[in-house]
Amino acid sequence: MVAIPLLSPYKMGKFDLSHRIVLAPLTRSRSYGYVAQPHAILYYTQRTTKGGFLISEAAGVSDTAQGYPHTPGIWTREQVEAWKPIVEAVHAKGGIFFCQLWHSGRASSTGYQPNGQAPISCTDQPPPVVELDDAPEEERTPPRRLRTDEIPQVVNDFRLAARNAVEAGFDGIEIHGANGYLIEQFMKDNVNDRTDEYGGSLENRCRFPLEVVAAVADEIGADRVGVRISPFADYMGCWDSDPEALGMYVVRELNKYDVLYCHVVEPRMSVVEGRRQIPHRLLPMRKAFKGTFIAAGGYDREEGNKVVGEGYTDLVAYGRLFISNPDLPRRFELDAPLNKYDRSTFYTPDPVVGYTDYPFLESSEM
Ligand SMILES: Cc1cc2nc3c(=O)[nH]c(=O)nc-3n(C[C@H](O)[C@H](O)[C@H](O)COP(=O)(O)O)c2cc1C
């Protein structure tokens, strides 16, 4: 039998992973009242393998963090308690489970904010009306620019959320510094128009993101902290004029904190002769980063095996394919056909349809 790079074991810090196929963070909009629901137990355990690594859907860090319907939070006692049985069930099957911590910043709107206030951001400029590929259409209202003296409070919200995640049983947390949300709004020069120490130079724009890293690492230990970034992306009208420099700066700074992993989203894919081409622009970052490197965005079995085999990345996170194939590692092992995903149910609130009803291969039925 030919060795399958994606199925080789890997030691990520103190975690012994049995393979390289990671469940990408995936918002599924089925957490009513911002509280994770019991149906998430089945969803996550379906996607758990012994020694497999899972990242949760983005969880809001505070009552100003939310920006979409039915997304979970992790700032109240009730929310923490609701995560516990989900995490326990994943652990019972031998999975390693991190919680992605999120603040949506200006991607939110007054309807999601306490007392109908404006969402907060580094800027008072609203995002343009361009949408994430698969995200539901959202009405947005202009944000309020955070005052300099308010920023430590937001940093502290991430710290407390990390503490809550550990209390809920998660093995660690991932800071959501990607896809046009609050942390990335600060990082990128077409959005961050501040004139204080949190805006202007690359160093200043990364100050808030790195303060979050420092706070969270101090709270739960850097060996339980991962960071997700997407320097090349332009989601939510959030882009940078020099993504290579931004990515390299962040990665080098992350080295100073000794964080466990860096998770980077590939640039958008182009399609050449009917096949998606992953741009593979992450190699300089991968080389510069001391910890575990995770690549995401557009990977299939063949591409994943290639990049792990070549040492371009340590792990590969799968999003849409893992939504529709709960037994993705098994299918990759057997090179079995994959279920197609149905975009129309990515964010619908049904607790079963498009969520836990994708079929398993007969041979890997739970
Ligand atoms: C339904 C859906 C929800 C997503 N939710 C999140 C999220 O909560 N946090 C995040 O960092 N990325 C999120 N993403 C992005 C994915 O993690 C991943 O980067 C993206 O789907 C590209 O990988 P893929 O080609 O393997 O699907 C989401 C993507 C989809 C399709």
The ligand as an SDF file (V2000), in Angstrom:
LIG
                    3D

 31 33  0  0  0  0  0  0  0  0999 V2000
  -20.2060   27.4170    5.8070 C   0  0  0  0  0  0  0  0  0  0  0  0
  -18.8680   28.0270    6.0910 C   0  0  0  0  0  0  0  0  0  0  0  0
  -18.6310   28.5900    7.3340 C   0  0  0  0  0  0  0  0  0  0  0  0
  -17.3750   29.1230    7.6540 C   0  0  0  0  0  0  0  0  0  0  0  0
  -17.1530   29.6090    8.9090 N   0  0  0  0  0  0  0  0  0  0  0  0
  -15.9110   29.9980    9.2710 C   0  0  0  0  0  0  0  0  0  0  0  0
  -15.6180   30.3620   10.6080 C   0  0  0  0  0  0  0  0  0  0  0  0
  -16.4790   30.3240   11.5190 O   0  0  0  0  0  0  0  0  0  0  0  0
  -14.3520   30.7410   10.8970 N   0  0  0  0  0  0  0  0  0  0  0  0
  -13.3560   30.7870    9.9470 C   0  0  0  0  0  0  0  0  0  0  0  0
  -12.2100   31.1320   10.2520 O   0  0  0  0  0  0  0  0  0  0  0  0
  -13.6080   30.4220    8.6700 N   0  0  0  0  0  0  0  0  0  0  0  0
  -14.8380   30.0110    8.3270 C   0  0  0  0  0  0  0  0  0  0  0  0
  -15.0740   29.5710    7.0330 N   0  0  0  0  0  0  0  0  0  0  0  0
  -13.9270   29.3890    6.1210 C   0  0  0  0  0  0  0  0  0  0  0  0
  -13.4140   27.9330    6.2050 C   0  0  0  0  0  0  0  0  0  0  0  0
  -12.8130   27.6750    7.4490 O   0  0  0  0  0  0  0  0  0  0  0  0
  -12.3780   27.6180    5.0990 C   0  0  0  0  0  0  0  0  0  0  0  0
  -11.2620   28.4650    5.2300 O   0  0  0  0  0  0  0  0  0  0  0  0
  -12.9850   27.7810    3.7200 C   0  0  0  0  0  0  0  0  0  0  0  0
  -14.1880   27.0490    3.6140 O   0  0  0  0  0  0  0  0  0  0  0  0
  -12.0370   27.3120    2.6230 C   0  0  0  0  0  0  0  0  0  0  0  0
  -11.6940   25.9560    2.8030 O   0  0  0  0  0  0  0  0  0  0  0  0
  -12.3990   24.7810    1.9020 P   0  0  0  0  0  0  0  0  0  0  0  0
  -12.0520   25.0870    0.4880 O   0  0  0  0  0  0  0  0  0  0  0  0
  -11.7550   23.5210    2.4110 O   0  0  0  0  0  0  0  0  0  0  0  0
  -13.8650   24.8440    2.1690 O   0  0  0  0  0  0  0  0  0  0  0  0
  -16.3420   29.0970    6.6840 C   0  0  0  0  0  0  0  0  0  0  0  0
  -16.5960   28.5450    5.4230 C   0  0  0  0  0  0  0  0  0  0  0  0
  -17.8210   28.0130    5.1170 C   0  0  0  0  0  0  0  0  0  0  0  0
  -18.0570   27.3950    3.7640 C   0  0  0  0  0  0  0  0  0  0  0  0
  1  2  1  0
  2  3  1  0
  2 30  2  0
  3  4  2  0
  4  5  1  0
  4 28  1  0
  5  6  2  0
  6  7  1  0
  6 13  1  0
  7  8  2  0
  7  9  1  0
  9 10  1  0
 10 11  2  0
 10 12  1  0
 12 13  2  0
 13 14  1  0
 14 15  1  0
 14 28  1  0
 15 16  1  0
 16 17  1  0
 16 18  1  0
 18 19  1  0
 18 20  1  0
 20 21  1  0
 20 22  1  0
 22 23  1  0
 23 24  1  0
 24 25  2  0
 24 26  1  0
 24 27  1  0
 28 29  2  0
 29 30  1  0
 30 31  1  0
M  END
$$$$
